[in-house]
Each structure stands twice: as C-alpha cells, then as structure tokens.
C-alpha cells in the first residue's frame, strides 16, 4: 500500500504541475456553453435570423425549448466529449514518460509495476470525477440563466442518474486507450484510434448494432436506449481487457529503448 500511495503522490504532482489536464478540463466546459447558446438563439427568432447559418443550426438541433430537450442534447454531447477527454487524459498519463524519454527512470524505481499503473488509473479517474463534478452544475447554471421551462425534482434526479451512468460507461470503455498509449509511446495512436472509433460508432448505431459495440453504448444510452445486460457485460469486459493488456505490456514488454 505504501508503494501505491507514493506513486499516487508522484502522479498527482505531475497532474498539478502540468497545464494539459487543466486545459482539457476547461475545454470541456465549452460544451454547455455551446448547447446553451443554441437554445438561446432558438428562443429568440429575431436573433436566429440575424445569425444565418448559426440560427439555422439552432433551429435544426434544438426543436423544443425545455429542460428535457436541453438534457437530451447535453447527454449526447457529453457522451462524445467525455469519451474524447478521457482518451486524451489516459493517453497523456500513460504516454508522457515515453514522449519525454523518462520511462526507464520510472521503471527503475523499486516499486511493483502494478502499483505504478494503479496510481495512473486512479489519477485519471479522480481527475474525471472532478471534471464531471464541475461540468454538471455548470450545465444547470447555464440552463437556469436562459430560463428553460419544465424542470422538476423527478426530472432532475432522472437526468442526473443518467448522466452519471454515461460518465461511468465512458471511463470504462476508454481504459484500453491506456494500452494504446503505452504501445504507441505517446498520444498520437490513441487519439487517432479514438477518432476512428467515433466514426464507427455512428455506423454501428445506424445498422442497429450500437448496443454491441462497446464505444457506442454510452452514446446509445444518451439517446434514450436502455442499458441491456449484454451491453453492460460488453462494457465491463472491455474495461477489464484494457487493464489486463496495459499491465501485461508494462510487465513483459521490452522497455530498454
């Protein structure tokens, strides 16, 4: 336990002293601002006409000015945006030593590699919890500022639990990207794969197999699809496979380069 706590402190210091985690987190706050702006434009027809293409986009996307519609768009944006920011954070946390050519230094520390990896995973999870904890109240604040109608305690509870479930699924299905960052020696491979997966997500949803493609499941849930037992098993299997692959690679791969 002492080894793990020491490595957790090291990884925490890396996050605190780097601008990247904070820039990624702040960048994520653009989502509620964009969604709120679209609703504000839709609520004001005169402004919508003046803005031209932006107004047309707002009319196409929004359709209804209410809290249920606001939550729906937020969840869809969160399913995609949350996936991308966790991929980026995992890529940075697990690929930084390779990019800085310091991986041999961290592996020379007399600490089990399992403790090193556990510390990295925990740091990413805590960072994501903090980001979501700021993101959701900020969304509620933005929706309140434009005075959306239809918010009830039951709706707030239902949508809060739904967003929490999407956030949980997002971090589970992105765990294999720690392995991609490790074998790729940086952030380029995992980010490239993440973009490719987003394209495949849409295709899987269109042909009716979204519930069987792990990275499409959070997006399907954001659109109102129920989380089936099969989908949950697929997500958990993906997460465990990602952790196992990352550990085995760090444990047995040749890190002498």
N, C-alpha and C positions, 0 to 999 in steps of 0.2 A: 504493500500500500504506500509506503514511503517513497518508493521509486516512482510510482504513478503520480503522486502528489507533486513530486519535484519536477517531473516532466510537464505536468499540467501547468505549473507555475511558469516554466520556460515558454510553453506555447502561448500562455496568456500574455506574457511580456511581448512576444512577437506581434500579437494582435494589437496590443495597446500602442506599440511604438511605430506601427505601420499605418499609412494613410488608406491603404486599399480596402480593408474591411469596413472602415467608416464611410469611405466614398461609395462603396457598393450599397451599404445600408441606406445612406442618404439618397442615392439614386433611385432606390426602390420606392421612396416616398413620392416620386413623380407620378406613380400610378394613380393614387387617389386624387391628386391634383388634376390629372388629365380627365379622369372619369367625372369629377365634379364640374370641370369646365364644360364638358359636353352636355351635361344636364342643365347647367346654367344657360348655355346657348339655346338649348331646345326650349327652355321655359320662356325665352324672350324672342318671339318671332322676328321682331324688327332687327335685332342683333344678328339673328341667324341669317337673314337675307343679306346683311351688310358683309358678313364674313365669307360668303360664297361657298367655296368647297368645304370649308370647316363646318359651316352651317348645314350643308347637305349631309356631311358625315354624321353630325349630331342627330339629324332627323332620321337617318338610316339606322344608327346604332341604338338610340335611346328608346323611342317609340312610346314610352309612358313615363311620366314624371311622378315617381313614387319611391318609397323606401324599398319595396320588393324588387322593383326594376333596378334600383341603384345597387342593391346587394348582389343581384344576379350578374351585373357587369363587373362589379368588383371581384367576385369569386372567379369569374372566367379570366380576368386579368391577373389575379393572384396565382391561379393555377399555373399560368405560363411564366409570369415574372418570378414567382417563388422558386420554380424549378430552375430557372436560369441563374438566380443569385446564389442558390445553394451549390449548383455546379461550379460556379466561379469561385466560391469560397473554398470548396473542397479542393479544387484544382490548385488554388493558391497555397493552402495549408499543407497539402501533400506534395506539391511540386516545387515549393520555394527553395528547399535545400538543393534540389537538382539544378535549378536555374542559377543559384548563387554559388554552385560547386562547393557546398559545405556539407553534403550528405555524409561524406566519410567522417566528418567531425562529430556529427550527432550519433552516428553508429558506433563511434569509438567510445562513447560514454558507457560505463559499466552498468547498463540498465537493460532489462529484457525488452526486446523489440515490441512485444505485445503491449507493454506499458507506454512506449512511445506512441504507438498507433492509437491506443485507447485515449491518451491525452489529446491527440489531434482530433479524434472524432468528438470528444466531449466539448472541446473548444468551439468547434463548428456548430454543434447542437445548441450550446448556450448562446452563441452569437445570433443564431437564427431565432431563438426564443425571444431575445431582446428586440430584434428587428420586428418580429410579428407583434410583440407587445407594444411597440410604438406605432406600428402601421395601422392596427385595427382602431384604436382610439382616435387616431388622426383621421381615418375614414369617417368615423361617426361625427367628428367635429366638422369636417367638410360638408357632410350631408346636412347637418343642422344649420350651417351657415346659409345654405341656399333654400332652407325651409321646405324640405321634402315632406309630403304628407304620408300618412299610413304607417307610422312606426308604433308598434305595440310591444308590451313586455314579452309576449309569446313569440312574436316575430324576431325580436332582438335575441332571445335565447336560442331560437332555432337556427338563425343565421350565424350566431357566434359559434355554436357547436359545429355547424357545417364548415365554417372557415377553419376552425381548429383541426377538424378531420382532414381537410385538404392540405393544411400545413404539415400535418403528421405524415400523410402519404407522400408528400413532396420530398421530405427529407429521407424517407425510407427508400424511395425508388432512385434517389441520386447517390446513394452510398457506393455503387460500383464506380462512380467517377473518381473516387479516391484511388482506385486501382488504375484507372486510365491515366491519371496524373502521374502516378508512380512509374508506369511502364513508358509513358511518353516523356518523362523527365521535365515536366512543366505544364503550362496551362493550355497550350495550343491544341493538343489532341483531345482532351475532354471538352473544350469549348466547341471544337469542330463537330464532335460526335453529338453534343447537346443540340446544336442547330439542326443537324441531320435528323435527330430523333423528333424534334418538333414538327418537321415536315412529315415524317412517317406517322406521327400521332394523328394528324388530320386525315391521312389516307386510311388509317385503321378505323377511325371513327366513321368515315364515310361508308366504308364497306361493311360496317357492322361488327367489327372485331375489336373495338376500343376497349372493351372490358377484359380482353385477354392480352393486351399489350401493356406491360406494367407502367410505362411512362405516359400512357394516355389515360390511365384510370383517374388521377386527380382531376384532369380536365373533364372527363365524363361526369364525375361527381359534381363539378361546378355547374354543369348544365342540367342538373336535376336527376341524373341517372342514379339508381340505388347502388350501394356498395354490396356486391354479392359475396358469398363465401369464397367462390372461386377467385374472384378478383383480389380479395384480401390475402388468400394463400399465395397468389402470384406476387403480390407486393412484398410480403414477408420473405418469400423465397429469394426474390431479387435482392433484398437488403442483406440477408444472410450470405448470399453468394458474393456480394460486393465486399463484405467484411472479410470473409474467408479468403477470397482471391488477393485482397490487399495484404493480409497477414502473411500468406504463403509467399507472395512475391518479395516482401521485405525480409522474410525469414530465410529464403533459399536462393534468391537471385544474386548474381554476382554484382556487388556494389563497388568494385575496385576502380571503376572508371571515374 
